[in-house]
Amino acid sequence: MAGRYLYTAALRLATPVILGRLLWRSRRAPDYRRRWGERFGFVSPVEGGPIWVHAVSVGETVAAAPLIRDLLARYPQTPILLTNTTPTGSERTRGLFGERVHHCYLPYDTPGALRRFLDRVRPRLGIVMETEIWPNLMYAVHARGIPVVLANARLSARSARGYAHVRSLAADALTRFTLIAAQTQTDADRFTALGAPADRVTVTGSIKFDQGIAQIMVEAGEALRREVGEERPVWVAASTHEGEDEIVLAAHRRVLLEHPSALLIIVPRHPERFDTVARRIEAAGLSFVRRTGRDATAATAQVYLADTMGELQLFLVASDIAFVGGSLVASGGHNLLEPAGLAKPVLTGPHMFNFAEIDRMLETAGGLRRVHGEEDVATAVSELFADPDARARLGAAAEAVVAANRGAKERLLAALDHLLDSSAGTVAGFGG
């Protein structure tokens, strides 16, 4: 296909720029300049025909975790390989699974890198999480007869418009998926509009509704709440992005006028920003502690900087209200279901295009409050701190949405069982 050849040529020409970008990012996150060989397919061999799961970064890895745990239990003799693209995703993989799964970076989407990767790994089945559509990868696995599922698949209106500019290339990749298990009918319709065969697209729901929370996280969150003060009002700003920290900190200064003992737990999305956020807290004139500092003054600090990875759930347990970031700036938002599943009142901004359907469901059910900036955030937090009944209503409505939509993981596992048991790897019976 001419389009794929042009794409490959462009990707090869862009490789020096891509490597330069990794070096640039490594100034703040040194892991970006490590393990480059894996990005070109020089990975450690995995024997035994593994089930291969690809989760690009932290959010996709966390979403895939319950599925992977079930696969480990159902197929104890089959190795699991989990690939990521980012160092934060890699770190989260290690934190969740340790040595229970094999792990490496997914190579760049060039034929040579993919050939080396597949020669060393030889997966029995591929499971690609959410919205990873790589033309050469899909051509390579299809040529080897490896069934691949696009699981928990979502396609925002924005992404659909982007793919529409290279529709023939996207369609060629989509036709090579054995099954596309979409989160919603809207997602399914967007995939078929791009060229996915309708009989290979089905709606299984979002497995994020099936995410539970480990008892160890609950206990850690309760311990943190005791550490910072059980009687204090506490809110968390989860997964904040560049441009949101100042808004959240300014909002907290307003909150303190009405609730002087209030604590903000701020959780930056990217670890390379931890020090930057610390400087911004100082510039805002707020007293703070860092989680890594284990400072004894946590009970009197105004801000708690969560400068660790993989602990968001415990910060949610420790809080009364959750603001979910990536939503006051045009980043598309983050997972609303973690706080919702814990019956926390959820605040989020207007930019939720990556989670539009979940956002709509929570708002329709009265389990979400929309905020648009510093004043809105401060008003919502202050009002909810002052009204325990309103907090309980919002939290209960959010939790009810999660409870009503569980089951996607079991539907997806049923499809995966069929593929793993099928010598041909066909998808008869899974269409539309």
TANOR-V107441 format. One record per pair of residues at least 4 apart in sequence whose C-alpha atoms are under 7 Angstrom apart, sorted by the first residue. I is the first residue (numbers start at 0). J is the second residue. Records with the same first field share a line. If there is no record, write none. Layout:
BEGIN
I = J  J
END
This chain:
BEGIN
0 = 4
1 = 5
2 = 6  168
3 = 7  134  168
4 = 8
5 = 9
6 = 10
7 = 11  109
8 = 12
9 = 13
10 = 14
13 = 17
14 = 18
15 = 19
16 = 20
17 = 21
18 = 22
19 = 23
20 = 24
21 = 25  31  32
22 = 26  31  32
24 = 28  31
25 = 29  30  31  32
27 = 271
28 = 271
30 = 86
31 = 86
35 = 39
36 = 40  41
37 = 41  42  103  104  106
38 = 104  105  106  107
39 = 106  107  112
40 = 106  112  113  115  116
41 = 115  116
42 = 103  116  119
43 = 119
44 = 119  120
45 = 119  120
47 = 77  78
48 = 121  122  123
49 = 77  78  79  80  122  123
50 = 78  79  80  122  123  124  125
51 = 79  80  81  122  124  125  126
52 = 80  81  82  125  126  127
53 = 81  82  83  126  127  128
54 = 59  60  82  83  127  128
55 = 59  83  84  85  88
56 = 60  83  84  85  87  88
57 = 61  87  88  91
58 = 62
59 = 63  128
60 = 64  88  92
62 = 206  207
63 = 67
64 = 68
65 = 69  210
66 = 70  408
67 = 71
68 = 72
69 = 73
70 = 74
71 = 75
78 = 100
79 = 100  101
80 = 100  101  102
81 = 100  101  102  103
82 = 102  103  104  105
83 = 88  89  103  104  105
84 = 88  104  105
85 = 89
86 = 90
87 = 91
88 = 92
89 = 93
90 = 94
91 = 95  309
92 = 96
93 = 97
96 = 100
106 = 112  113
107 = 112
108 = 113  133  135  136
109 = 113  135
110 = 114  135
111 = 115
112 = 116
113 = 117  136
114 = 118
115 = 119
116 = 120
117 = 121
123 = 145
124 = 145  146  147
125 = 146  147  148
126 = 147  148  149  150
127 = 131  148  149  150
128 = 149  150  151  152
129 = 149  150  151  152  153
130 = 152  153  154
132 = 172
133 = 137  172
134 = 138  168  169  172
135 = 139
136 = 140
137 = 141  172  175
138 = 142  172  175
139 = 143
140 = 144  145
141 = 145  175
146 = 177  424
147 = 176  177  178
148 = 176  177  178  179
149 = 176  178  179  180
150 = 179  180  181
151 = 180  181  182  205  206
152 = 179  180  181  182
153 = 181  182  186
154 = 158  159  186  189
155 = 159  352  353
156 = 160
157 = 161
158 = 162
159 = 163  189
160 = 164
162 = 166  169
163 = 193
165 = 169
166 = 170  193
167 = 171
168 = 172
169 = 173  193
170 = 174  193  194  195
171 = 175
173 = 194  195
174 = 195  196
177 = 199  425  426
178 = 199  200  426
179 = 199  200  201
180 = 200  201  202  203
181 = 186  187  201  202  203  204
182 = 186  202  203  204  205
183 = 187  202  204
184 = 188  202
185 = 189
186 = 190
187 = 191  200  201  202
188 = 192
189 = 193
190 = 194  195
191 = 195  196  197
196 = 200
197 = 430  431
198 = 430  431
199 = 429  430  431
200 = 430  431
201 = 429  430  431
203 = 407  410  411
204 = 407
205 = 407
206 = 210  407  408
207 = 336
208 = 336  401  404  405
209 = 405  406  408
212 = 216
213 = 217
214 = 218
215 = 219
216 = 220  312  313
217 = 221  313  316
218 = 222
219 = 223  313
220 = 224  313  314  316  317
221 = 225  316  317
222 = 226
223 = 227  317
224 = 228  229  317
225 = 229
226 = 297  298
227 = 297  298
228 = 298
231 = 260  261
232 = 260  261  262  319  384
233 = 261  262  263  318  319  320
234 = 262  263  264  318  319  320  321
235 = 263  264  265  315  318  320  321  322
236 = 264  265  266  321  322  323  324
237 = 265  266  267  322  323  324
238 = 266  267  268  323  324  325
239 = 243  244  266  267  268  324  325
240 = 244  267  268  324  325
242 = 328
243 = 247  327  328
244 = 248  276
245 = 249
246 = 250  372  373
247 = 251  373
248 = 252  283
249 = 253  373
250 = 254  373  374  376  377
251 = 255  263  377
252 = 256
253 = 377
254 = 258  377  381
255 = 259  260  261
257 = 381
261 = 301
262 = 301  302
263 = 301  302  303
264 = 302  303  304  305
265 = 303  304  305
266 = 304  305  306
267 = 272  273
270 = 306
272 = 276
273 = 277  306
274 = 278
275 = 279
276 = 280
277 = 281
278 = 282
279 = 283
280 = 284  285
281 = 285
285 = 301  302
286 = 300  301  302
287 = 300  301  302  303  304
288 = 292  294  297  300  302  303  304
289 = 293  303  304  305  306
290 = 303  304  305  306
291 = 306
296 = 300
310 = 314
311 = 315
312 = 316
313 = 317
314 = 318
315 = 321  338
319 = 343
320 = 343  344  345
321 = 338  343  344  345  346
322 = 345  346  347
323 = 333  335  346  347
324 = 332  333  347
325 = 329  330  331  332  333
326 = 330  331  332  347  348  349  350  351
327 = 348  349  350  371  372
328 = 350
329 = 350
330 = 350
331 = 350  351  352  353
332 = 350  351  352  353  354
335 = 339
336 = 340  401
337 = 341
338 = 342  343  345
339 = 343  345  394  397  398  401
340 = 398  401
341 = 398
342 = 394  395  397  398
343 = 394
344 = 366  367  390  393  394
345 = 366  367  368
346 = 367  368  369  370
347 = 368  369  370
348 = 369  370  371
349 = 369  371
351 = 355  358
354 = 358
355 = 359
356 = 360
357 = 361
358 = 362
359 = 363
360 = 364
361 = 365  366  367  397  400
362 = 366  367
364 = 396
365 = 393  396
366 = 393  394  396  397
367 = 393  397
370 = 375  376
371 = 375
372 = 376
373 = 377
374 = 378
375 = 379
376 = 380
377 = 381
378 = 382
379 = 383
380 = 384
381 = 385
382 = 386
383 = 387  389  390
386 = 390
387 = 391
388 = 392
389 = 393
390 = 394
391 = 395
392 = 396
393 = 397
394 = 398
395 = 399
396 = 400
397 = 401
398 = 402
399 = 403
400 = 404
401 = 405
406 = 410
407 = 411
408 = 412
409 = 413
410 = 414
411 = 415
412 = 416
413 = 417
414 = 418
415 = 419
416 = 420
417 = 421
418 = 424  425
END
